[in-house]
Amino acid sequence: MKKLFLLISAFSFLETYSQNVGIGNPAPSEKLDVNGNINVSGTIKANGAAGHNGDVLMSTGAGITWGSFSNYKHSAIFTSPGPGTWIVPAGITEIMVEGWGAGAAGTTLTGGSSGGYARTTLTVTPAATANTNVGAGSSSSAFVTSAGGNTTFSIGGITMTAFGAGGSDWSNNSLNIGYPGVPGTFVIAPSNINLFGLPGRLGGANNVLYQQYAAGSFSVITYYGTGGPSVGLSTTDANPGDMTEYHGATFITGHYVKNTFTPGGGGGGGTGSGYRGGDGMVVIWYN
């Protein structure tokens, strides 16, 4: 009983005079000051909250909170050409937006170029409405193709645009030369808003190889132009074109491509006509 009295008296003294408790530390400088390891079998709470799966404890400068190494854990994706809307969720005050302009189709002589890429971060208000418009890739054609459509994102008087690629053109049919269209670019209005962008890539011209396969006879192998790859992604490949091989006037073999487009990729070149350009895309990232 005497020992219990002394223990209670000691804790009362600490409560009254120091307000700090030390474990392995006779002179604690904080409410709980531990000199040694801590083993916790339950959970640790920050301001009464246990956090979520994958969260880490982070300093706020004045305390601690649960958070994530990723600023943007959620996304809304728009891939279908045409207009769309997105409502800012409750509690969200910042977003990052990415946009890809649509690619142009290839022709029989060249691959199409790819659309531009644009990215911005914006301060937003919960329940505000954002408007998107995804550009459509241009249709295939033998010699001349139209431009890919522009992709836009707008909210609160701010509009970001990723332009589609210019159309391909069989500009000099006497020389059998085709030109890929101008790659897409990017812009934001007002112009003082932060913006990161990348221009699209040029489509490739046909590559024709000649080699002798018999006396007085030659084979002709044509690798049709590749479509410009999409930009703004970690890994992208050019969309391939067709391939044909002739011995003289005799067709030997061919490989015909049905392209799979990354967002905004240019269409590859083809034997009868080029391949369609890739549609644009909008991705909205938020926490």
C-alpha positions as CSV (number, residue, x, y, z in Angstrom):
1,M,0.0,0.0,0.0
2,K,2.8,2.3,0.8
3,K,4.5,1.6,-2.5
4,L,1.2,2.4,-4.3
5,F,0.9,5.7,-2.5
6,L,4.5,6.7,-3.4
7,L,3.8,5.8,-7.1
8,I,0.6,7.9,-7.2
9,S,2.5,10.7,-5.5
10,A,5.3,10.5,-8.1
11,F,2.8,10.7,-11.0
12,S,1.0,13.6,-9.3
13,F,4.2,15.4,-9.0
14,L,5.0,14.9,-12.7
15,E,1.5,16.0,-13.7
16,T,1.7,19.1,-11.5
17,Y,5.2,20.3,-12.2
18,S,6.6,18.9,-15.4
19,Q,3.6,18.0,-17.5
20,N,6.0,15.7,-19.4
21,V,6.5,12.0,-19.1
22,G,9.8,10.3,-19.9
23,I,10.4,6.7,-20.6
24,G,14.1,5.9,-20.4
25,N,14.6,9.7,-20.1
26,P,14.8,11.3,-16.6
27,A,14.4,14.8,-18.1
28,P,11.6,14.6,-20.7
29,S,11.2,17.7,-22.9
30,E,7.9,16.7,-24.5
31,K,4.6,15.3,-23.3
32,L,5.9,11.9,-24.0
33,D,9.7,11.5,-24.4
34,V,10.9,8.0,-25.2
35,N,14.6,7.0,-25.3
36,G,14.5,3.6,-27.1
37,N,12.4,1.6,-29.5
38,I,8.6,1.6,-29.7
39,N,6.6,-1.5,-30.6
40,V,2.9,-0.9,-31.6
41,S,0.5,-3.8,-32.1
42,G,-2.5,-1.6,-32.7
43,T,-2.9,1.5,-34.9
44,I,-1.4,5.0,-34.7
45,K,-3.8,7.9,-34.9
46,A,-3.1,11.4,-36.1
47,N,-5.6,13.9,-34.7
48,G,-8.0,11.0,-34.0
49,A,-7.8,9.5,-37.6
50,A,-6.2,6.1,-38.3
51,G,-5.5,6.9,-42.0
52,H,-6.2,4.6,-45.0
53,N,-4.4,1.7,-46.6
54,G,-1.1,2.9,-48.1
55,D,-1.0,6.2,-46.3
56,V,2.1,7.5,-44.5
57,L,2.5,9.9,-41.6
58,M,3.5,13.4,-42.9
59,S,4.4,16.6,-41.2
60,T,2.2,19.7,-41.6
61,G,4.8,21.9,-40.1
62,A,2.6,22.3,-37.0
63,G,1.7,18.7,-36.5
64,I,1.2,15.4,-38.3
65,T,-1.3,14.0,-40.7
66,W,-1.9,10.9,-42.8
67,G,-1.1,11.4,-46.5
68,S,0.1,9.9,-49.7
69,F,3.3,10.3,-51.7
70,S,1.1,10.8,-54.7
71,N,-0.6,14.2,-54.9
72,Y,-3.2,12.8,-57.3
73,K,-4.7,9.4,-56.5
74,H,-7.9,9.6,-58.5
75,S,-8.6,10.4,-62.2
76,A,-11.4,11.0,-64.6
77,I,-10.6,10.0,-68.2
78,F,-12.4,11.1,-71.4
79,T,-11.5,9.2,-74.6
80,S,-14.6,9.4,-76.8
81,P,-14.5,12.2,-79.4
82,G,-16.9,15.1,-78.6
83,P,-18.0,17.1,-75.6
84,G,-18.2,16.0,-72.0
85,T,-18.5,17.5,-68.5
86,W,-17.0,16.8,-65.1
87,I,-18.1,18.1,-61.7
88,V,-15.3,18.9,-59.2
89,P,-15.9,16.5,-56.2
90,A,-16.5,17.8,-52.6
91,G,-13.3,18.7,-50.8
92,I,-11.2,19.0,-54.0
93,T,-9.4,22.4,-54.5
94,E,-6.6,21.4,-56.9
95,I,-6.5,19.3,-60.1
96,M,-3.9,18.4,-62.8
97,V,-5.2,18.1,-66.3
98,E,-3.6,16.4,-69.3
99,G,-4.8,16.7,-72.9
100,W,-3.9,15.1,-76.2
101,G,-4.8,16.5,-79.6
102,A,-5.9,14.0,-82.2
103,G,-3.6,12.5,-84.8
104,A,-3.8,12.8,-88.6
105,A,-4.3,9.8,-90.9
106,G,-1.5,8.5,-93.1
107,T,-1.6,8.1,-96.9
108,T,-0.1,5.7,-99.5
109,L,3.1,7.8,-99.3
110,T,3.6,8.8,-95.7
111,G,2.5,8.3,-92.1
112,G,0.4,11.0,-90.4
113,S,1.7,13.2,-87.7
114,S,0.6,13.1,-84.0
115,G,-1.3,15.6,-82.0
116,G,0.1,18.0,-79.3
117,Y,0.2,17.4,-75.6
118,A,-0.7,20.0,-72.9
119,R,-0.7,19.8,-69.0
120,T,-1.6,22.2,-66.3
121,T,-2.4,22.4,-62.6
122,L,-5.3,24.5,-61.5
123,T,-7.0,25.7,-58.3
124,V,-10.7,24.8,-58.4
125,T,-13.8,25.1,-56.4
126,P,-15.9,22.1,-55.3
127,A,-19.0,21.6,-57.4
128,A,-17.7,23.7,-60.3
129,T,-18.3,22.3,-63.8
130,A,-15.5,21.6,-66.2
131,N,-16.1,21.1,-69.9
132,T,-14.0,18.8,-72.1
133,N,-14.0,18.2,-75.9
134,V,-11.9,15.3,-77.2
135,G,-10.7,15.7,-80.8
136,A,-11.3,12.9,-83.3
137,G,-8.5,11.4,-85.4
138,S,-8.9,12.1,-89.2
139,S,-10.1,9.4,-91.6
140,S,-7.8,7.5,-93.9
141,S,-7.3,8.5,-97.5
142,A,-5.0,7.6,-100.4
143,F,-3.3,10.9,-101.0
144,V,-4.7,13.8,-98.9
145,T,-6.0,13.6,-95.3
146,S,-7.6,16.2,-93.1
147,A,-6.2,17.4,-89.7
148,G,-6.9,15.7,-86.4
149,G,-9.3,17.4,-84.1
150,N,-8.3,19.7,-81.3
151,T,-8.8,18.7,-77.7
152,T,-9.9,21.3,-75.1
153,F,-10.5,21.5,-71.3
154,S,-12.1,24.6,-69.7
155,I,-13.1,25.6,-66.2
156,G,-13.7,29.0,-64.6
157,G,-12.7,31.1,-67.6
158,I,-9.5,29.1,-68.3
159,T,-9.2,27.0,-71.5
160,M,-6.4,24.6,-72.3
161,T,-6.0,23.3,-75.9
162,A,-4.0,20.5,-77.3
163,F,-4.1,20.9,-81.1
164,G,-4.6,18.1,-83.5
165,A,-2.0,17.3,-86.2
166,G,-2.2,18.8,-89.7
167,G,-3.3,16.6,-92.5
168,S,-1.0,14.7,-94.8
169,D,-0.7,15.8,-98.4
170,W,0.4,14.2,-101.7
171,S,1.9,17.5,-102.8
172,N,4.0,16.5,-105.8
173,N,2.4,13.6,-107.6
174,S,4.8,13.9,-110.5
175,L,7.6,12.9,-108.1
176,N,5.4,10.6,-106.1
177,I,6.2,12.5,-102.9
178,G,4.0,12.8,-99.9
179,Y,4.3,15.1,-96.9
180,P,3.1,14.5,-93.4
181,G,1.1,17.3,-91.8
182,V,2.5,19.7,-89.2
183,P,2.5,18.1,-85.7
184,G,0.0,19.5,-83.2
185,T,1.0,22.1,-80.6
186,F,-0.7,23.5,-77.4
187,V,-1.9,26.7,-75.8
188,I,-3.7,28.0,-72.7
189,A,-5.8,31.1,-72.1
190,P,-5.2,33.4,-70.2
191,S,-1.6,33.0,-71.2
192,N,-0.3,33.7,-67.7
193,I,-1.6,30.3,-66.5
194,N,1.1,27.6,-65.9
195,L,1.3,25.2,-68.9
196,F,3.6,22.4,-69.9
197,G,3.4,21.1,-73.4
198,L,5.0,19.0,-76.1
199,P,4.5,19.2,-79.8
200,G,3.5,16.1,-81.7
201,R,5.9,14.1,-83.9
202,L,6.1,14.0,-87.7
203,G,4.9,11.0,-89.6
204,G,7.5,9.1,-91.6
205,A,7.9,8.8,-95.4
206,N,7.9,5.5,-97.2
207,N,11.2,3.7,-97.3
208,V,11.8,1.9,-100.7
209,L,14.6,-0.7,-101.0
210,Y,15.8,-2.2,-104.3
211,Q,18.0,-5.3,-104.6
212,Q,18.8,-7.7,-107.4
213,Y,17.5,-11.2,-106.9
214,A,18.3,-12.7,-110.4
215,A,20.1,-11.6,-113.6
216,G,18.3,-8.5,-114.9
217,S,15.6,-8.8,-112.2
218,F,15.1,-6.7,-109.1
219,S,13.0,-6.9,-106.0
220,V,11.4,-3.9,-104.5
221,I,10.5,-3.8,-100.8
222,T,8.4,-0.9,-99.6
223,Y,8.1,0.0,-95.9
224,Y,5.2,2.4,-95.7
225,G,5.6,5.5,-93.5
226,T,5.1,5.2,-89.8
227,G,2.6,7.4,-87.9
228,G,4.1,9.9,-85.5
229,P,4.0,8.5,-81.9
230,S,2.0,10.1,-79.2
231,V,3.9,12.4,-76.9
232,G,3.6,13.1,-73.1
233,L,3.6,9.4,-72.2
234,S,6.5,7.4,-70.6
235,T,6.7,4.8,-73.5
236,T,5.2,5.2,-76.9
237,D,6.0,3.6,-80.3
238,A,5.4,4.9,-83.8
239,N,2.4,3.3,-85.5
240,P,3.8,1.1,-88.2
241,G,2.8,1.2,-91.9
242,D,2.3,-1.6,-94.3
243,M,5.1,-3.6,-96.0
244,T,5.1,-5.1,-99.5
245,E,7.7,-7.0,-101.6
246,Y,7.6,-7.4,-105.4
247,H,10.0,-9.3,-107.7
248,G,9.7,-7.3,-110.8
249,A,6.0,-6.9,-111.3
250,T,5.2,-10.0,-109.4
251,F,3.8,-9.6,-105.9
252,I,5.7,-11.8,-103.4
253,T,4.6,-11.0,-99.9
254,G,3.0,-8.2,-97.8
255,H,2.3,-7.3,-94.2
256,Y,-0.8,-5.2,-93.6
257,V,-1.1,-3.3,-90.4
258,K,-4.3,-2.5,-88.4
259,N,-3.0,0.1,-86.1
260,T,-3.6,0.4,-82.4
261,F,-3.4,4.0,-81.5
262,T,-2.0,5.6,-78.4
263,P,-3.9,8.9,-77.7
264,G,-3.2,11.3,-80.5
265,G,-0.9,9.0,-82.5
266,G,-0.6,9.5,-86.3
267,G,-1.9,6.8,-88.6
268,G,0.6,4.7,-90.5
269,G,0.9,4.6,-94.3
270,G,-0.8,1.9,-96.3
271,T,-0.9,0.3,-99.7
272,G,-4.4,1.5,-100.8
273,S,-4.7,4.3,-98.3
274,G,-3.2,5.2,-95.0
275,Y,-4.6,4.4,-91.5
276,R,-6.8,6.5,-89.4
277,G,-5.3,9.0,-86.9
278,G,-5.7,8.3,-83.2
279,D,-8.4,10.1,-81.2
280,G,-7.4,12.6,-78.5
281,M,-7.8,12.2,-74.7
282,V,-8.4,14.2,-71.5
283,V,-7.2,13.0,-68.1
284,I,-8.2,14.9,-64.9
285,W,-6.2,14.0,-61.8
286,Y,-7.3,14.9,-58.3
287,N,-6.7,13.8,-54.7
